[in-house]
Amino acid sequence: MRKFILLLLICTPLLAMTQQSPLYTQYMLNDFVINPAIAGSKPFFPLRLNVREQWEGLGSFAPSTQSLSFHAPAGDGRVGLGGLIFQDNTLPTSNMGAMFTYSFHMNLPEIESKISLGVSGMIYQYKLDQSAMEFHNPDVNFEGGVYSEIVPDAAFGSYLYGENYYVGLSIYQLFESTFREALTFDYGDNIGVRHYFGMAGYTAEINKSLHLEPSILVKSTDVGPIQLDINARMIFNRKFWTGISLRTDRSVVALMGMNVGNFHLAYGFDYTFASIANHTAGSHEISVGINIPDPKSRRHVYYWKY
């Protein structure tokens, strides 16, 4: 175990370059967290609390993420507003941030759909606990203690949706802000890299009480490999669901949840078949929320009214 943790610390710069944004298992249930154009696209105001504990069994080295999000339409429904706060811990680094979102929705009556564009202003506080790292040839700038830096960034997204389908594209960390500059050529700067998301989904009615929702997510960064998620959910009586997600990073996810009245509850379990599986029992994510009713009748097109 000690050797594994040392290897994990050595690989930390590579992990930071390939995945700097928080990781979510149940993004298909709260897609606002990966696409700002979704703000204001629901027939209710979704308030979501997400808690993710990744790689159970690694102790303090196991990544953990907590987030709270909310979005809603404004005015006649053409404008959407939203916000997100999160805390992401991946020892020896941690990342706390906030996101404020504006979106604009336009009618496409010819195809009974809408298209929206969204932009988010973001602020991050990155922390690096240098006391948790040990190198044989340390950077002269590494003097122990906790290094902290606040940096701005932005995200942009587009979203095309009808009553039974959606397609979206988004880009995060547009500014590629520098968290920390290296003082020697032996160590590179800590720079944010752009994250790209492509999403699509469809809802098919099998009968009045049973629906099938297949979906995909393609995600990548400027320096990392492309990852594909293939998802499927079975939805019963528009209240309960179970599902599965297969991912090209050699992991599988089991999903279950419910929307009863205005209450939302969902659980996801990730299991990886990569080499790290020898040291972890999997990852857990819980989502709890309230679908606050919209007191106004703002538009006629929403994706999947349930």
PAZAPA-4460 file (N, C-alpha, C; in steps of 0.05 Angstrom, whole numbers, plus 32768, in hexadecimal, padded with zeros to 4 digits):
% residues 306
    n_x    n_y    n_z   ca_x   ca_y   ca_z    c_x    c_y    c_z   seq   type   mol
   8011   7FE8   8000   8000   8000   8000   8011   8019   8000     1      M     A
   8027   8018   8010   8039   802F   8011   8045   8035   7FF6     2      R     A
   804E   8020   7FE7   8059   8024   7FCD   8044   8030   7FBA     3      K     A
   802B   8027   7FBD   8016   8031   7FAB   8012   804F   7FB0     4      F     A
   8011   8057   7FC9   800C   8073   7FCF   8023   8084   7FC5     5      I     A
   803C   807B   7FC7   8053   8089   7FBC   8050   808C   7F9E     6      L     A
   8048   8076   7F91   8044   8078   7F74   802E   808C   7F6D     7      L     A
   8019   808C   7F7D   8003   809F   7F78   800C   80BC   7F7A     8      L     A
   801E   80C1   7F8E   8028   80DC   7F91   803A   80E4   7F7A     9      L     A
   804A   80D1   7F71   805C   80D7   7F5A   804B   80DE   7F42    10      I     A
   8034   80D0   7F3F   8024   80D4   7F27   8011   80EC   7F2A    11      C     A
   8011   80F9   7F41   7FFE   810F   7F46   7FFF   8125   7F31    12      T     A
   8017   812F   7F28   8017   8143   7F14   8009   813B   7EFA    13      P     A
   800D   8121   7EF2   7FFF   8117   7EDA   7FE1   8116   7EDE    14      L     A
   7FD8   810D   7EF6   7FBC   810C   7EFB   7FB0   8128   7EFB    15      L     A
   7FBF   813B   7F06   7FB4   8156   7F07   7FB2   8162   7EEB    16      A     A
   7FC4   815A   7ED9   7FC2   8165   7EBE   7FAB   8159   7EAE    17      M     A
   7FA5   813F   7EB3   7F90   8132   7EA3   7F74   8135   7EAE    18      T     A
   7F72   813A   7EC9   7F57   813D   7ED4   7F59   8152   7EEB    19      Q     A
   7F52   816B   7EE4   7F54   8180   7EF8   7F38   8189   7F02    20      Q     A
   7F23   8183   7EF3   7F08   8189   7EFC   7EFD   8173   7F0C    21      S     A
   7EE9   8179   7F1E   7EDD   8164   7F2E   7ED0   814E   7F1D    22      P     A
   7ED1   8136   7F27   7EC6   811F   7F19   7EAB   8118   7F24    23      L     A
   7E97   8114   7F12   7E7C   810D   7F19   7E73   80F4   7F0C    24      Y     A
   7E67   80E2   7F1B   7E5C   80C9   7F10   7E41   80CE   7F04    25      T     A
   7E30   80DD   7F13   7E14   80E0   7F0C   7E0F   80FA   7EFD    26      Q     A
   7E21   8101   7EEA   7E1E   811A   7EDB   7E04   811A   7ECA    27      Y     A
   7DFB   8102   7EC2   7DE3   8101   7EB1   7DCA   810A   7EC2    28      M     A
   7DCB   8109   7EDC   7DB6   8112   7EED   7DB8   812F   7EF6    29      L     A
   7DD0   813A   7EF3   7DD5   8156   7EF9   7DE8   8161   7EE4    30      N     A
   7DDF   8161   7ECB   7DF1   8168   7EB5   7DFA   8185   7EB5    31      D     A
   7DEE   8196   7EC5   7DF6   81B2   7EC8   7E13   81B4   7ED0    32      F     A
   7E1E   81A0   7EDF   7E39   81A2   7EE9   7E4E   819E   7ED3    33      V     A
   7E46   8195   7EBB   7E59   8192   7EA6   7E52   81A1   7E8D    34      I     A
   7E3C   81B2   7E8E   7E35   81C2   7E77   7E25   81DA   7E81    35      N     A
   7E30   81F3   7E80   7E22   820A   7E8A   7E09   8211   7E79    36      P     A
   7E07   8208   7E60   7DF0   820E   7E50   7DD6   8201   7E5A    37      A     A
   7DD9   81EE   7E6D   7DC2   81E0   7E77   7DB3   81F0   7E8C    38      I     A
   7DBF   8205   7E96   7DB2   8216   7EAB   7D98   8220   7EA1    39      A     A
   7D83   821B   7EB0   7D68   8225   7EA9   7D59   8214   7E95    40      G     A
   7D62   81FB   7E8F   7D55   81EB   7E7B   7D42   81D7   7E86    41      S     A
   7D3E   81D6   7EA0   7D2C   81C3   7EAD   7D11   81CF   7EB3    42      K     A
   7CFC   81BF   7EB6   7CE2   81CA   7EBE   7CDF   81CE   7EDC    43      P     A
   7CF5   81CC   7EEA   7CF6   81D1   7F07   7D11   81DE   7F0D    44      F     A
   7D16   81E5   7F26   7D2F   81F0   7F2F   7D3F   81DB   7F3E    45      F     A
   7D52   81CE   7F32   7D60   81B8   7F40   7D75   81C2   7F53    46      P     A
   7D72   81BA   7F6C   7D87   81BF   7F81   7D93   81A4   7F87    47      L     A
   7DAE   81A1   7F84   7DBB   8188   7F86   7DD4   818A   7F99    48      R     A
   7DD5   8176   7FAB   7DED   8172   7FBC   7DF9   8158   7FB4    49      L     A
   7E12   8158   7FAB   7E21   8140   7FA2   7E38   813B   7FB5    50      N     A
   7E3C   8122   7FBC   7E53   8119   7FCC   7E5F   8101   7FBF    51      V     A
   7E78   8102   7FB8   7E86   80EC   7FAB   7E9F   80E5   7FBB    52      R     A
   7EA1   80CB   7FC1   7EB9   80C0   7FCE   7EC5   80AB   7FBB    53      E     A
   7EDD   80B2   7FB0   7EE9   80A2   7F9B   7EFE   8090   7FA7    54      Q     A
   7F00   8078   7F9B   7F16   8065   7FA2   7F16   805E   7FC0    55      W     A
   7F00   8054   7FCA   7EFE   804C   7FE6   7F14   8038   7FED    56      E     A
   7F21   803D   8004   7F37   802C   800C   7F52   8039   800B    57      G     A
   7F54   8051   7FFF   7F6E   805F   7FFE   7F72   8073   8014    58      L     A
   7F5F   8074   8027   7F62   8086   803E   7F62   80A3   8036    59      G     A
   7F74   80B2   8041   7F75   80CF   803C   7F7E   80D5   801F    60      S     A
   7F88   80C1   8010   7F90   80C6   7FF5   7F79   80C2   7FE1    61      F     A
   7F62   80B9   7FEB   7F4B   80B5   7FD9   7F3E   80D0   7FD2    62      A     A
   7F3A   80D6   7FB8   7F2D   80EF   7FB1   7F10   80F0   7FBB    63      P     A
   7F08   8108   7FC2   7EEC   810D   7FCA   7EE2   8127   7FBF    64      S     A
   7EC9   8128   7FB8   7EBD   8140   7FAC   7EA2   8146   7FB8    65      T     A
   7E9C   815F   7FBE   7E82   8168   7FC8   7E7A   8180   7FB7    66      Q     A
   7E61   8181   7FAF   7E57   8198   7F9F   7E3A   819E   7FA6    67      S     A
   7E33   81B7   7FA2   7E18   81C1   7FA6   7E11   81D2   7F8D    68      L     A
   7DFC   81CB   7F7F   7DF5   81DA   7F67   7DD8   81E1   7F66    69      S     A
   7DD2   81F7   7F57   7DB6   8200   7F53   7DB5   820F   7F39    70      F     A
   7D9F   820C   7F2A   7D9B   821C   7F13   7D7D   821F   7F0D    71      H     A
   7D75   8234   7EFF   7D59   8239   7EFA   7D56   824C   7EE3    72      A     A
   7D3F   824B   7ED5   7D39   825F   7EC1   7D31   827A   7ECD    73      P     A
   7D35   828F   7EBE   7D2E   82AA   7EC7   7D1D   82B7   7EB2    74      A     A
   7D0B   82C9   7EBB   7CFA   82D8   7EA8   7CE7   82C6   7E9A    75      G     A
   7CE7   82C8   7E7F   7CD5   82B7   7E6F   7CE1   829C   7E68    76      D     A
   7CF8   8295   7E73   7D04   827B   7E6F   7D1B   827B   7E5B    77      G     A
   7D1F   8291   7E4E   7D35   8292   7E3A   7D51   8294   7E48    78      R     A
   7D51   829E   7E60   7D6A   82A1   7E6F   7D6B   828C   7E86    79      V     A
   7D82   8280   7E8A   7D86   826E   7EA0   7D9D   8278   7EB1    80      G     A
   7D9A   8275   7ECB   7DAF   827D   7EDF   7DB5   8265   7EF1    81      L     A
   7DCE   8263   7EF9   7DD5   824D   7F0B   7DEF   8252   7F1A    82      G     A
   7DF4   8240   7F2C   7E0C   8242   7F3C   7E15   8227   7F47    83      G     A
   7E2F   8224   7F4C   7E3A   820B   7F56   7E51   8212   7F69    84      L     A
   7E52   8205   7F80   7E6A   8206   7F91   7E73   81EA   7F96    85      I     A
   7E8D   81E6   7F98   7E98   81CB   7F9B   7EB2   81CA   7FAA    86      F     A
   7EB8   81B3   7FB5   7ED1   81AE   7FC2   7EDB   8193   7FB8    87      Q     A
   7EF4   8193   7FAD   7EFF   817B   7FA2   7F1A   8175   7FAE    88      D     A
   7F1D   815F   7FBC   7F36   8158   7FCA   7F43   8140   7FBD    89      N     A
   7F5B   8144   7FB3   7F6B   812E   7FA8   7F88   8132   7FB3    90      T     A
   7F8B   812A   7FCC   7FA4   812E   7FDA   7FBC   8126   7FC9    91      L     A
   7FD0   8138   7FC6   7FD6   814F   7FD7   7FCA   816A   7FCE    92      P     A
   7FB8   8169   7FBA   7FAB   8181   7FB0   7F8E   8182   7FB9    93      T     A
   7F83   819A   7FBA   7F66   819E   7FBE   7F5D   81B6   7FAD    94      S     A
   7F44   81B7   7FA7   7F39   81CB   7F95   7F1E   81D3   7F9E    95      N     A
   7F1A   81EC   7FA6   7F00   81F6   7FAE   7EF8   820B   7F99    96      M     A
   7EDF   820B   7F91   7ED8   821E   7F7C   7EBA   8225   7F7C    97      G     A
   7EB4   8239   7F6C   7E99   8242   7F68   7E95   824A   7F4B    98      A     A
   7E7C   8245   7F41   7E76   824B   7F25   7E5B   8259   7F24    99      M     A
   7E5B   826F   7F14   7E42   827E   7F10   7E3C   827E   7EF2   100      F     A
   7E23   8276   7EEB   7E1C   8270   7ECF   7E05   8280   7EC4   101      T     A
   7E08   8288   7EAB   7DF3   8295   7E9C   7DEF   8285   7E82   102      Y     A
   7DD6   8280   7E7B   7DD0   8273   7E61   7DB9   8280   7E53   103      S     A
   7DB8   827D   7E39   7DA2   8288   7E29   7D97   8273   7E17   104      F     A
   7D7C   826F   7E18   7D6E   825A   7E09   7D5E   8265   7DF2   105      H     A
   7D60   8258   7DDB   7D52   8262   7DC3   7D41   824B   7DB7   106      M     A
   7D2A   8253   7DAE   7D17   8240   7DA2   7D20   8237   7D86   107      N     A
   7D1B   821D   7D80   7D1E   8212   7D65   7D04   8204   7D5E   108      L     A
   7CEF   8214   7D58   7CD5   8208   7D54   7CD4   81F4   7D3D   109      P     A
   7CE5   81F6   7D29   7CE5   81E4   7D12   7CEB   81C7   7D1B   110      E     A
   7CFA   81C3   7D30   7D00   81A8   7D3A   7CF6   81A4   7D56   111      I     A
   7CE4   81B6   7D60   7CD8   81B4   7D7A   7CEE   81B0   7D90   112      E     A
   7D01   81C1   7D8F   7D18   81BF   7DA1   7D21   81DB   7DAA   113      S     A
   7D35   81DC   7DBB   7D41   81F4   7DC3   7D5F   81F1   7DC3   114      K     A
   7D6E   8207   7DC0   7D8B   8206   7DC1   7D93   821C   7DD5   115      I     A
   7DA7   8216   7DE5   7DB0   822A   7DF8   7DCE   822C   7DF8   116      S     A
   7DD8   8244   7DFF   7DF4   8249   7E02   7DF8   8253   7E1F   117      L     A
   7E0D   824A   7E2C   7E12   8251   7E47   7E2F   8257   7E4C   118      G     A
   7E34   8269   7E5F   7E4F   8270   7E67   7E50   8272   7E86   119      V     A
   7E67   8269   7E91   7E6A   8269   7EAE   7E84   8278   7EB4   120      S     A
   7E82   8289   7EC8   7E9A   8295   7ED5   7EA1   8284   7EED   121      G     A
   7EBB   827D   7EF0   7EC3   826A   7F05   7EDA   8276   7F14   122      M     A
   7EDC   826F   7F2E   7EF2   8276   7F3F   7EFB   825D   7F4E   123      I     A
   7F14   8257   7F4E   7F20   8240   7F5B   7F34   8248   7F70   124      Y     A
   7F34   8239   7F86   7F4A   823C   7F99   7F58   8221   7F9A   125      Q     A
   7F70   8220   7F8E   7F80   8207   7F8E   7F92   8208   7FA7   126      Y     A
   7F95   81F1   7FB3   7FA7   81ED   7FC9   7FB9   81D5   7FC4   127      K     A
   7FD2   81D8   7FCC   7FE6   81C2   7FCA   7FF3   81BE   7FE5   128      L     A
   7FEE   81A7   7FF1   7FFA   81A0   800A   8016   8194   8005   129      D     A
   802A   81A5   8006   8045   819C   7FFE   8051   8189   8013   130      Q     A
   8047   8189   802B   8051   8177   8040   8049   815A   803A   131      S     A
   8035   8156   8029   802D   813B   8022   803D   812E   800C   132      A     A
   8051   813D   8001   8061   8133   7FEB   807E   8131   7FF3   133      M     A
   808C   811E   7FE8   80A8   811B   7FEE   80B7   8113   7FD4   134      E     A
   80CB   8123   7FCC   80DA   811E   7FB3   80F8   811C   7FB9   135      F     A
   8105   810B   7FAA   8122   8109   7FAD   8131   8121   7FA3   136      H     A
   8126   812E   7F8E   8131   8147   7F83   811B   815C   7F82   137      N     A
   8115   8168   7F99   80FE   817A   7F9A   8102   8194   7F8B   138      P     A
   80ED   81A0   7F82   80ED   81BB   7F77   80F5   81CE   7F8D   139      D     A
   8107   81E1   7F87   8110   81F4   7F9B   80F9   8205   7FA6   140      V     A
   80E3   8206   7F97   80CB   8215   7FA0   80BA   8206   7FB4   141      N     A
   80C0   81EC   7FB7   80B0   81DC   7FCA   80BD   81DE   7FE6   142      F     A
   80B0   81ED   7FF7   80BB   81F2   8012   80A9   81E7   8028   143      E     A
   8097   81D6   8021   8084   81CB   8035   806D   81DE   803A   144      G     A
   805A   81D5   804B   8043   81E5   8050   802E   81E3   803B   145      G     A
   801B   81F5   803B   8004   81F5   8028   8007   820D   8015   146      V     A
   8008   8208   7FFC   8008   821D   7FE8   7FEC   8221   7FDD   147      Y     A
   7FE2   8239   7FDC   7FC7   823F   7FD3   7FC6   8255   7FBE   148      S     A
   7FB5   8253   7FAB   7FB2   8267   7F96   7F95   8268   7F8C   149      E     A
   7F8B   8281   7F88   7F70   8284   7F7E   7F72   828D   7F61   150      I     A
   7F65   827F   7F4F   7F66   8285   7F32   7F4A   8286   7F26   151      V     A
   7F46   8297   7F12   7F2C   8298   7F04   7F2D   8286   7EEC   152      P     A
   7F15   827F   7EE2   7F13   8270   7ECA   7EF6   8272   7EBF   153      D     A
   7EF0   8264   7EAA   7ED6   8266   7E9D   7ECF   824C   7E8F   154      A     A
   7EB6   8249   7E89   7EAC   8232   7E7A   7E97   823B   7E66   155      A     A
   7E94   822C   7E50   7E80   8232   7E3C   7E73   8218   7E33   156      F     A
   7E58   821A   7E2C   7E4A   8202   7E23   7E34   8209   7E10   157      G     A
   7E2C   81F5   7E01   7E14   81F6   7DF0   7E03   81DD   7DF5   158      S     A
   7DE9   81E0   7DF0   7DD7   81CA   7DF8   7DBE   81CB   7DE5   159      Y     A
   7DBA   81B6   7DD6   7DA3   81B3   7DC4   7D91   819D   7DD1   160      L     A
   7D77   81A4   7DD4   7D66   8190   7DE2   7D49   8192   7DD9   161      Y     A
   7D3C   817B   7DD9   7D20   8179   7DD4   7D13   8169   7DEA   162      G     A
   7CFA   8160   7DE6   7CEC   8152   7DFB   7CF7   8136   7E01   163      E     A
   7D06   812A   7DED   7D10   810F   7DF2   7D2D   810C   7DEA   164      N     A
   7D3C   8122   7DE7   7D58   811F   7DE0   7D68   8138   7DE9   165      Y     A
   7D82   8135   7DEA   7D94   814C   7DEF   7DAF   8146   7DE3   166      Y     A
   7DBD   815C   7DDC   7DD9   815B   7DD2   7DE7   8174   7DDE   167      V     A
   7DFF   8170   7DE9   7E0C   8187   7DF5   7E2B   8185   7DF1   168      G     A
   7E37   819D   7DF1   7E54   81A0   7DF0   7E5C   81B5   7E04   169      L     A
   7E73   81B1   7E11   7E7C   81C5   7E24   7E9A   81C4   7E27   170      S     A
   7EA6   81DA   7E30   7EC2   81DD   7E35   7EC6   81EA   7E50   171      I     A
   7ED7   81DF   7E60   7EDD   81EA   7E7B   7EFB   81F2   7E7C   172      Y     A
   7F01   8204   7E8F   7F1C   820F   7E93   7F26   821C   7E79   173      Q     A
   7F15   822E   7E6E   7F1C   823C   7E55   7F35   824D   7E58   174      L     A
   7F3A   8259   7E6F   7F51   826B   7E72   7F6B   825C   7E76   175      F     A
   7F6A   8242   7E7D   7F82   8232   7E83   7F94   8241   7E97   176      E     A
   7F88   824A   7EAD   7F96   825A   7EC0   7FAD   824B   7ECD   177      S     A
   7FC2   825A   7ED4   7FDA   824E   7EE1   7FD7   824F   7EFF   178      T     A
   7FD8   8237   7F0B   7FD6   8235   7F28   7FF0   823C   7F36   179      F     A
   8006   8231   7F2A   8020   8236   7F36   8036   8234   7F21   180      R     A
   8048   8247   7F20   805E   8247   7F0D   8076   823A   7F1A   181      E     A
   8084   8229   7F0A   809C   821C   7F14   80B3   822F   7F12   182      A     A
   80C6   822C   7F25   80DD   823D   7F25   80F5   8230   7F17   183      L     A
   80F3   8217   7F10   8108   820A   7F01   80FC   81FC   7EE9   184      T     A
   810D   81F4   7ED6   8103   81E6   7EBE   80FD   81C9   7EC3   185      F     A
   8105   81BF   7EDA   8101   81A2   7EE0   80E3   819C   7EE5   186      D     A
   80D4   81B0   7EEE   80B8   81AB   7EF5   80A7   81BF   7EE5   187      Y     A
   8092   81B5   7ED9   8081   81C7   7EC9   806E   81D7   7EDA   188      G     A
   8063   81EC   7ECE   804F   81FC   7EDC   8036   81EC   7EE1   189      D     A
   8027   81F3   7EF6   800D   81E7   7EFC   7FF8   81F8   7EED   190      N     A
   7FF0   81EE   7ED5   7FDE   81FE   7EC4   7FC4   81EE   7EC0   191      I     A
   7FAE   81FC   7EC1   7F95   81EF   7EBB   7F93   81E9   7E9E   192      G     A
   7F87   81D2   7E97   7F84   81CA   7E7B   7F66   81C9   7E75   193      V     A
   7F60   81CD   7E5C   7F43   81CE   7E54   7F37   81B2   7E55   194      R     A
   7F1E   81B1   7E5E   7F0F   8198   7E60   7EF8   819A   7E4C   195      H     A
   7EF4   8185   7E3C   7EDF   8184   7E27   7ECB   816E   7E2D   196      Y     A
   7EB1   8175   7E2A   7E9C   8162   7E2F   7E89   8162   7E17   197      F     A
   7E82   814B   7E0D   7E6D   8147   7DF9   7E59   8133   7E03   198      G     A
   7E3F   813A   7E03   7E2A   812A   7E0F   7E13   8127   7DFC   199      M     A
   7E05   8111   7DFE   7DED   810C   7DEF   7DDC   80F7   7DFD   200      A     A
   7DC1   80FA   7DFA   7DB0   80E6   7E07   7D94   80E6   7DFA   201      G     A
   7D86   80D1   7DFF   7D6B   80CD   7DF3   7D5A   80BD   7E06   202      Y     A
   7D40   80C5   7E08   7D2D   80B6   7E18   7D19   80A8   7E07   203      T     A
   7D17   808E   7E0A   7D03   807E   7DFA   7CEE   8073   7E0D   204      A     A
   7CD5   8076   7E05   7CBF   806B   7E15   7CB9   804F   7E0D   205      E     A
   7CBE   803C   7E1F   7CB8   8020   7E1A   7C9A   801B   7E1F   206      I     A
   7C90   8025   7E35   7C73   8026   7E3A   7C6F   803E   7E4D   207      N     A
   7C56   8042   7E56   7C50   805A   7E66   7C5F   805A   7E80   208      K     A
   7C67   8043   7E8B   7C75   8043   7EA5   7C92   803C   7EA3   209      S     A
   7C9D   8039   7E8A   7CB9   8031   7E87   7CC6   8040   7E71   210      L     A
   7CDD   804D   7E77   7CEC   805C   7E63   7D09   8054   7E64   211      H     A
   7D16   8055   7E4D   7D32   804F   7E4A   7D41   8068   7E41   212      L     A
   7D57   806E   7E50   7D66   8086   7E49   7D84   807E   7E44   213      E     A
   7D8B   807A   7E2B   7DA8   8076   7E25   7DB5   8091   7E21   214      P     A
   7DCF   8093   7E29   7DDD   80AC   7E26   7DFB   80A6   7E24   215      S     A
   7E0A   80BA   7E1A   7E27   80B8   7E18   7E33   80D2   7E21   216      I     A
   7E4C   80D0   7E2B   7E5C   80E7   7E31   7E78   80E2   7E27   217      L     A
   7E83   80F5   7E18   7E9F   80F4   7E0F   7EAD   810B   7E1D   218      V     A
   7EC3   8105   7E2A   7ED2   8119   7E39   7EF0   8116   7E34   219      K     A
   7EFD   812E   7E34   7F1A   812E   7E2F   7F26   8148   7E39   220      S     A
   7F40   8149   7E39   7F4F   8161   7E3F   7F63   8166   7E29   221      T     A
   7F70   817D   7E2A   7F85   8183   7E16   7F9D   8171   7E17   222      D     A
   7FA1   8164   7E2E   7FB9   8153   7E32   7FB2   8136   7E38   223      V     A
   7F98   8130   7E3A   7F91   8115   7E42   7F82   8105   7E2D   224      G     A
   7F7E   80EC   7E32   7F70   80DB   7E1E   7F52   80E1   7E1E   225      P     A
   7F44   80D9   7E09   7F27   80DB   7E07   7F1B   80C4   7E16   226      I     A
   7F06   80CA   7E27   7EF8   80B6   7E35   7EDB   80B6   7E2D   227      Q     A
   7ED0   809E   7E29   7EB4   809B   7E20   7EA4   808D   7E36   228      L     A
   7E8D   8098   7E3D   7E7A   808B   7E50   7E61   8084   7E40   229      D     A
   7E59   806B   7E42   7E40   8061   7E36   7E2D   805A   7E4D   230      I     A
   7E16   8068   7E4E   7E04   8066   7E65   7DE8   805C   7E5C   231      N     A
   7DDA   8050   7E6E   7DBE   8048   7E69   7DAF   8048   7E84   232      A     A
   7D97   8054   7E84   7D86   8054   7E9B   7D6B   8049   7E94   233      R     A
   7D60   8039   7EA6   7D44   8030   7EA4   7D34   8040   7EB9   234      M     A
   7D1F   804E   7EB1   7D10   805F   7EC2   7CF4   8054   7EC5   235      I     A
   7CEB   804F   7EDE   7CD2   8043   7EE5   7CBE   8057   7EF0   236      F     A
   7CA7   8059   7EE3   7C92   806B   7EEC   7C9B   8088   7EEF   237      N     A
   7CAF   8090   7EE1   7CBA   80AB   7EE2   7CC3   80B3   7EFE   238      R     A
   7CC9   809F   7F0F   7CD0   80A5   7F2A   7CEA   8097   7F33   239      K     A
   7CEE   807E   7F2A   7D05   806E   7F33   7D15   8065   7F1B   240      F     A
   7D2F   8062   7F1F   7D40   805A   7F09   7D57   8049   7F13   241      W     A
   7D62   8039   7F00   7D7B   802B   7F04   7D8A   802C   7EEA   242      T     A
   7DA4   802B   7EEC   7DB4   802E   7ED3   7DD0   8024   7ED5   243      G     A
   7DDE   8025   7EBF   7DFA   801C   7EBE   7E09   802E   7EAB   244      I     A
   7E23   8031   7EB1   7E35   8041   7EA0   7E4E   8031   7E9B   245      S     A
   7E56   802F   7E82   7E6F   8022   7E7A   7E82   8037   7E70   246      L     A
   7E9B   8036   7E7A   7EAE   804C   7E73   7EC8   8040   7E68   247      R     A
   7ED4   804F   7E56   7EEC   8045   7E49   7F05   8047   7E5B   248      T     A
   7F02   8052   7E73   7F18   8052   7E86   7F18   8039   7E97   249      D     A
   7F0A   8024   7E8C   7F08   800A   7E99   7EFA   800A   7EB3   250      R     A
   7EE3   8018   7EB3   7ED2   8019   7ECB   7EB5   8015   7EC3   251      S     A
   7EA5   800C   7ED7   7E89   8008   7ED3   7E7A   8015   7EEB   252      V     A
   7E63   8020   7EE6   7E54   802F   7EFA   7E38   8024   7EFC   253      V     A
   7E2E   801F   7F14   7E12   8018   7F19   7E04   8030   7F25   254      A     A
   7DEC   8036   7F1B   7DDD   804D   7F23   7DC1   8045   7F2D   255      L     A
   7DB6   8054   7F40   7D9B   8051   7F48   7D91   806A   7F55   256      M     A
   7D77   806F   7F54   7D6E   8088   7F60   7D50   808B   7F5D   257      G     A
   7D46   80A2   7F67   7D29   80A7   7F66   7D24   80C5   7F66   258      M     A
   7D0E   80CD   7F5A   7D02   80E7   7F5C   7CE5   80E3   7F66   259      N     A
   7CE0   80E7   7F7F   7CC6   80E4   7F8B   7CBC   80FF   7F94   260      V     A
   7CA7   8108   7F88   7C9E   8124   7F8D   7CB3   8137   7F84   261      G     A
   7CBC   8148   7F96   7CD1   815B   7F8F   7CEC   8152   7F9A   262      N     A
   7CEE   813A   7FA5   7D06   8130   7FB1   7D16   811F   7F9E   263      F     A
   7D30   8123   7F9D   7D43   8115   7F8C   7D58   8106   7F9D   264      H     A
   7D5C   80ED   7F97   7D71   80DD   7FA4   7D7D   80CA   7F91   265      L     A
   7D98   80C9   7F8F   7DA5   80B6   7F7D   7DBF   80AD   7F88   266      A     A
   7DC7   8095   7F80   7DE0   8089   7F89   7DEF   807C   7F72   267      Y     A
   7E09   8080   7F71   7E19   8073   7F5C   7E31   8065   7F68   268      G     A
   7E38   804E   7F5E   7E4F   803E   7F67   7E61   8039   7F4F   269      F     A
   7E7A   8041   7F50   7E8E   803D   7F3B   7EA0   8026   7F43   270      D     A
   7EA6   8015   7F30   7EBB   8000   7F34   7ECE   8000   7F1D   271      Y     A
   7EE8   8001   7F22   7EFB   8002   7F0D   7F09   7FE7   7F0A   272      T     A
   7F10   7FE1   7EF1   7F1F   7FC8   7EEB   7F3D   7FCF   7EE5   273      F     A
   7F44   7FE8   7EEA   7F60   7FF0   7EE6   7F71   7FE5   7EFE   274      A     A
   7F8B   7FE9   7EFD   7F9D   7FDE   7F11   7F98   7FE8   7F2D   275      S     A
   7F8C   8000   7F2F   7F86   800C   7F49   7F71   7FFB   7F58   276      I     A
   7F62   7FEA   7F4A   7F4D   7FD9   7F56   7F58   7FC8   7F6C   277      A     A
   7F72   7FC2   7F6B   7F7F   7FB1   7F80   7F80   7FC0   7F9B   278      N     A
   7F7C   7FDA   7F9B   7F7F   7FEA   7FB3   7F65   7FF8   7FBB   279      H     A
   7F50   7FF5   7FAD   7F37   8004   7FB3   7F1F   7FF2   7FAF   280      T     A
   7F0A   7FF8   7FBF   7EF1   7FE9   7FBD   7EDC   7FF8   7FAB   281      A     A
   7EE5   800D   7F9E   7ED2   801B   7F8C   7ECD   8038   7F96   282      G     A
   7EBB   8045   7F88   7EB4   8061   7F8E   7E96   8064   7F92   283      S     A
   7E8E   8077   7FA3   7E72   807B   7FAA   7E6A   8098   7FA5   284      H     A
   7E52   809C   7F9B   7E48   80B7   7F97   7E2B   80B8   7F9E   285      E     A
   7E23   80CC   7FAE   7E07   80D0   7FB6   7DFF   80EC   7FAD   286      I     A
   7DE7   80EE   7FA2   7DDB   8107   7F9A   7DC0   810A   7FA8   287      S     A
   7DBD   8121   7FB6   7DA4   8127   7FC4   7D9A   8142   7FBB   288      V     A
   7D81   8145   7FB6   7D78   815F   7FAC   7D5A   8163   7FAE   289      G     A
   7D52   817B   7FA6   7D36   8183   7FA5   7D31   8190   7F8A   290      I     A
   7D1C   8188   7F7D   7D13   8194   7F64   7CFE   81A9   7F6B   291      N     A
   7D06   81C1   7F6E   7CF4   81D7   7F76   7CE1   81DD   7F5F   292      I     A
   7CC7   81DC   7F63   7CB4   81E1   7F4E   7CB7   81FE   7F43   293      P     A
   7CB4   8200   7F29   7CB5   821A   7F1C   7C98   8226   7F1D   294      D     A
   7C94   823C   7F2A   7C79   8247   7F2C   7C6E   8253   7F12   295      P     A
   7C7F   8256   7EFD   7C77   8262   7EE4   7C77   824D   7ECE   296      K     A
   7C67   8252   7EBA   7C67   8242   7EA1   7C77   8251   7E8D   297      S     A
   7C90   8249   7E88   7CA3   8259   7E79   7CA7   8251   7E5C   298      R     A
   7CA4   8236   7E56   7CAA   822D   7E3B   7C9C   8212   7E37   299      R     A
   7C9E   8208   7E1E   7C90   81F0   7E17   7CA3   81D8   7E11   300      H     A
   7CBD   81DD   7E11   7CD0   81C7   7E0B   7CE3   81C3   7E22   301      V     A
   7CE3   81AB   7E2E   7CF7   81A3   7E41   7CFF   8187   7E3A   302      Y     A
   7D18   8180   7E42   7D20   8164   7E3E   7D16   8154   7E55   303      Y     A
   7D07   813F   7E4F   7CFF   812A   7E62   7CF3   8135   7E7B   304      W     A
   7CD9   813A   7E7A   7CCA   8146   7E90   7CC3   8130   7EA5   305      K     A
   7CD3   812E   7EBA   7CCC   811B   7ECF   7CD8   8124   7EE9   306      Y     A
***
